[in-house]
Amino acid sequence: MPESTPRTTLVTTKSALREHRAAMDGTVAAVLTMGSLHAGHLALVERARELADHVILTDFVNPLQFGPGEDYEAYPRDLEADLALVDGLVDLVFAPGVEEMYPGGTPRVWVRTGEMGSVLEGTSRPGHFDGVATVVTKLLSLVRPDHAYFGQKDAQQVAILRRVVSDLDLPVDIVSAPIVRAADGVAESSRNARLSAAEREQAVALSQALFALQDGASREKAEAQLASSPGVTVDYLTVVDPATLEPVDAQHRPALALVAAHVGPVRLIDNLVLEA
């Protein structure tokens, strides 16, 4: 008879995570998520499985990266569905509660991200990347992976985390996987579930603006195209250096084009690497 696929183990405490991690031989990859898993997360898991002997997925909605008035309480959570989606695909799922991650409440010591964390998303979400860097540093310390996988959709986050790992000498390789897009070009995101059918159609405008930049349009023309799209309120559309996040001309290559906009009640982000 064929061997059955190994089942995935769920742990919710740091002590249990450490125990299971200590029993793993060979290379370990981590896929760090806030749950509400979708095709983009599965692509990360697939890449991790190709290059590592073991894969640990973390499933934790981190309150530190949500500011006042943001959607922490509304953020979709469905651990049962997440487990069903990755069952047999990862060795371990670590899904702690807030008290387990932050005993006694908000931590007194944070990882600060400086100028890289204060531009772009950081302009409208002060402190967001400090919260991201703090929880990721904690999770990397707990999981101790050889490689940690993140989606390129969060391009600013990837750039910052690479700098965190470099500046703090953390022994882990940060790997970014390409954005998974629907057939119409919209980037897969947990937040898409909060869009109505009409809003989902309007969201196509974000990727269309990025593709226009790729095809040689000026930033001003692409921004005007996006601003005239029904149901879309633009936060920013910009082109930056991929490593430093400093602004560059739209014709500069290689570069990173990033967009953020509200569609209905949801704030969406997307980006595209502009190659020569």
C-alpha positions in Angstrom: 0.0 0.0 0.0 1.3 3.6 -0.7 2.5 5.5 2.3 0.0 8.1 3.7 0.9 11.7 3.6 2.4 12.9 7.0 -0.1 15.0 8.8 0.7 18.5 10.0 1.2 19.1 13.7 -0.4 22.2 15.4 1.3 23.8 18.3 0.2 26.9 20.2 2.9 27.5 22.8 6.6 28.5 22.5 7.7 25.6 24.6 6.0 23.1 22.3 7.5 24.8 19.2 11.0 24.6 20.7 10.5 20.9 21.5 9.4 20.0 17.9 12.0 22.2 16.4 14.8 20.5 18.4 13.7 17.1 16.9 14.1 18.3 13.3 17.3 17.3 11.4 18.4 18.9 8.2 17.4 22.3 6.9 14.3 24.2 8.1 12.3 26.8 6.2 9.8 29.1 7.8 6.7 30.7 6.2 5.6 33.5 8.4 1.9 34.5 7.9 -1.0 36.2 9.6 -3.3 33.3 8.6 -6.3 33.6 6.3 -4.2 31.5 3.9 -4.6 31.8 0.1 -2.9 30.7 -3.1 0.0 33.1 -2.5 0.8 31.5 0.8 0.7 28.0 -0.8 3.2 29.2 -3.4 5.5 30.1 -0.6 5.0 26.7 1.1 5.7 25.0 -2.3 9.0 26.9 -2.7 10.0 26.2 0.9 9.3 22.5 0.5 11.6 22.4 -2.6 14.6 23.7 -0.8 14.3 22.5 2.8 13.9 19.2 4.7 11.2 20.7 7.0 8.7 23.5 6.8 7.2 25.4 9.7 4.4 27.8 9.1 3.5 30.5 11.6 -0.2 31.7 11.8 -0.4 34.8 14.0 -2.3 38.1 13.6 0.2 40.5 15.1 -1.4 43.4 17.0 1.8 45.4 17.1 1.6 46.2 13.4 -2.0 47.6 13.5 -2.4 51.3 14.3 -5.3 53.1 15.8 -8.4 52.8 13.7 -6.9 50.0 11.6 -8.6 46.7 11.0 -7.0 44.4 13.6 -10.4 43.2 14.9 -11.8 42.8 11.4 -8.8 41.0 10.0 -10.0 37.6 8.8 -9.2 34.6 11.1 -10.0 31.0 10.3 -7.4 28.7 11.8 -9.4 25.6 11.0 -9.5 26.5 7.3 -5.8 27.4 7.4 -4.9 24.0 8.9 -7.0 22.2 6.3 -5.3 24.1 3.5 -1.7 23.2 4.5 -2.4 19.8 6.1 0.4 17.4 4.9 2.2 20.3 3.2 4.1 21.6 6.2 5.6 19.8 9.2 4.4 22.2 11.8 2.0 25.1 12.3 2.7 27.5 15.1 -0.5 29.4 16.0 0.0 31.2 19.3 -2.4 33.5 21.0 -1.5 37.1 21.7 -0.7 36.4 25.4 1.6 33.6 24.4 3.6 35.9 22.1 3.5 39.0 24.3 3.1 37.9 28.0 2.0 40.9 30.1 0.9 43.0 27.1 2.8 45.2 24.7 6.5 44.6 24.8 8.8 47.3 26.2 11.6 46.5 23.7 10.9 46.8 20.0 12.9 46.5 16.8 12.9 50.0 15.2 13.1 50.3 11.4 14.1 54.0 11.0 13.8 55.8 7.7 13.0 52.6 5.7 10.0 52.0 7.9 8.8 55.6 7.8 8.3 56.0 4.0 5.6 54.6 1.7 3.4 52.4 3.9 5.1 53.8 6.9 3.8 57.3 6.0 0.2 56.4 6.5 0.8 53.6 9.0 3.3 55.0 11.6 5.0 52.3 13.6 3.6 49.5 11.3 7.0 48.2 10.3 8.4 48.4 13.8 5.6 46.0 14.7 6.5 43.8 11.8 10.2 43.8 12.5 9.6 43.0 16.2 7.3 40.0 15.7 9.4 38.6 12.8 12.6 38.9 14.9 10.8 37.0 17.7 9.5 34.3 15.4 12.9 33.9 13.7 14.4 33.5 17.2 11.8 30.8 18.1 11.7 28.9 14.8 15.5 29.2 14.0 15.0 28.6 10.3 17.7 28.4 7.7 15.4 30.2 5.3 12.4 32.4 5.8 9.9 32.9 2.9 7.8 36.0 2.3 5.7 37.2 -0.6 7.0 39.9 -2.9 3.5 41.6 -2.6 4.9 43.1 0.6 7.9 44.4 -1.1 8.7 47.1 1.4 8.4 44.6 4.2 10.9 42.2 2.4 13.4 45.0 1.9 13.2 46.0 5.6 13.5 42.4 6.9 16.5 41.8 4.7 18.1 44.9 6.4 17.0 43.7 9.9 18.7 40.3 9.3 21.8 42.0 7.9 22.1 44.7 10.6 21.3 42.3 13.5 23.5 39.4 12.1 20.6 36.9 12.2 21.6 33.6 10.7 18.7 33.3 8.2 18.2 33.8 4.5 15.2 36.0 3.6 13.7 34.6 0.4 10.9 36.5 -1.5 8.6 34.6 -3.8 6.9 36.2 -6.9 3.4 37.7 -6.4 0.6 35.3 -7.2 -2.0 37.0 -9.4 -5.5 36.2 -10.5 -6.3 35.9 -14.2 -7.2 39.6 -14.3 -3.9 40.6 -12.7 -5.1 41.4 -9.2 -2.6 40.3 -6.5 -3.8 37.6 -4.2 -4.4 39.0 -0.7 -6.3 38.1 2.4 -8.0 41.5 2.2 -9.6 40.6 -1.1 -12.1 38.6 0.8 -13.6 41.8 2.1 -14.3 43.2 -1.3 -17.7 43.1 -2.9 -18.0 41.7 -6.4 -18.1 45.2 -7.9 -15.1 46.3 -5.7 -13.2 43.3 -6.8 -13.5 44.4 -10.4 -12.5 47.9 -9.5 -9.3 46.5 -7.8 -7.9 45.6 -11.2 -6.9 49.3 -11.7 -4.0 48.9 -9.3 -2.2 46.2 -11.3 -3.1 48.0 -14.6 -1.2 51.1 -13.3 1.8 49.1 -12.5 1.8 47.3 -15.9 1.6 50.8 -17.5 4.8 51.8 -15.8 6.4 48.6 -16.9 5.4 49.4 -20.5 7.1 52.8 -20.3 4.4 55.2 -19.0 5.5 58.1 -16.8 4.5 58.0 -13.2 2.3 61.0 -13.7 0.4 59.3 -16.5 0.0 56.0 -14.6 -1.1 57.9 -11.5 -3.7 59.9 -13.5 -5.0 56.6 -15.0 -5.4 55.1 -11.6 -7.0 58.2 -10.0 -9.6 58.3 -12.7 -10.6 54.6 -12.0 -14.1 54.3 -10.5 -14.1 53.4 -6.8 -10.4 53.8 -6.3 -8.9 56.4 -3.9 -5.1 56.6 -4.4 -2.7 56.7 -1.5 0.5 56.6 -3.5 2.0 55.3 -6.7 5.8 55.5 -6.8 9.0 54.0 -8.2 11.9 53.4 -5.9 15.3 51.6 -5.7 14.6 48.0 -4.6 17.3 47.9 -2.0 17.0 51.3 -0.4 13.4 52.4 -1.1 14.7 55.8 -2.3 12.7 57.4 -5.1 14.0 57.0 -8.7 12.8 58.0 -12.1 10.1 55.9 -13.6 12.4 54.9 -16.5 15.2 53.8 -14.1 16.0 50.1 -14.3 16.0 47.9 -12.3 13.4 49.6 -10.1 10.4 48.7 -7.9 7.0 50.3 -8.6 4.6 50.3 -5.7 0.9 51.3 -5.3 -1.5 51.6 -2.4 -5.1 52.6 -2.8 -8.5 52.2 -1.1 -11.1 50.2 -2.9 -14.4 50.4 -1.0 -13.5 49.8 2.7 -10.3 48.0 2.0 -6.8 49.4 1.6 -4.9 47.4 -1.0 -1.2 47.3 -1.9 0.6 45.9 -5.0 4.0 46.2 -6.6 6.0 45.2 -9.7 9.7 44.8 -10.3 10.6 46.9 -13.3 13.4 45.0 -15.2 15.6 46.4 -17.9 
